[in-house]
Amino acid sequence: MRYNRIYLADIFDFLNSLDDSSADLVIADPPYNMAKADWDKYQSEKEYFNFMFQWIDALLPKCKTTASLYFFNNAYNSAILLYHLRQRELILRNWITWYKKDGFSSTRKRYVNTQETILFYTMSDKYTFNFDDVRIPYISTERMVHAAKKGLLKNGKRWFPNEKGKLCNDVWEIASQRHKVKVDGKVQKPPHPTIKPDEMIERMICASSNEGDLVLDLFSGSGTTSKIAKNTNRQFIGCEANEEYIRILTNNGLTYDKL
């Protein structure tokens, strides 16, 4: 299989064709079983989780021992996946909460859901994490201006803020993609129902890989992960089973092949 392209293929056929111990970083945005589209519908919860467990088990031999993995899903599904991944002896680094800032909801019988989950795992204790490359702005900007001049006294020592910002935490406040792309202030129907924001994918890639590494883009959809990998000088290889999304991939400047 050739790198730097998306393969139009079933997930299992794709993984079976991929070289073992090849991926440095995996970003997987699978179906959530929430009926967002036909590809997101399953006959039962059991069928859904059988599918999830099977492709995860097929994926793991394709990862280097130094690889990192990010799994998107909702909180309920993630809690169930957590146990399966523990049985496979992966190491959980973070349960990341993505606060989507996603507008209004009409729910009146529970708290409004404005978040999704990202499970960050590694295959071992030896892995890439470029913490300095994914710092985020300090909240109290005025206080930081003062601290940059004279420092803040902490435990008897003078602390000065990092010019790149503070260390990234595990709650990511990033607006959903549909709220980033508006026409005359109005939200538009996206070409893919679950597009992830560029800046979020870039954070994962910059933190958990280096230039020249291979990023595995599973359930590619609109190709955001592959696009960002390309733009940050990583190699990539992706898989998408729905031919209707190929136009979006090519519009993003990506090449595809049929397996």
Secondary structure, DSSP 8 states (H G I E B T S, - for coil): --SSEEEES-HHHHHHHS-TT-EEEEEE----SS-SSGGG--S-HHHHHHHHHHHHHHHGGGEEEEEEEEEEE-HHHHHHHHHHHHHTT-EEEEEEEEE---------SS----EEEEEEEESSS-----GGGG-B--S-HHHHHHHHHH-EEETTEEE---TT-B---SEEE---HHHHSEETTEE---SSTT---HHHHHHHHHHH--TT-EEEEES-TTTHHHHHHHHTT-EEEEEE--GGGHHHHHHTT--EEE-
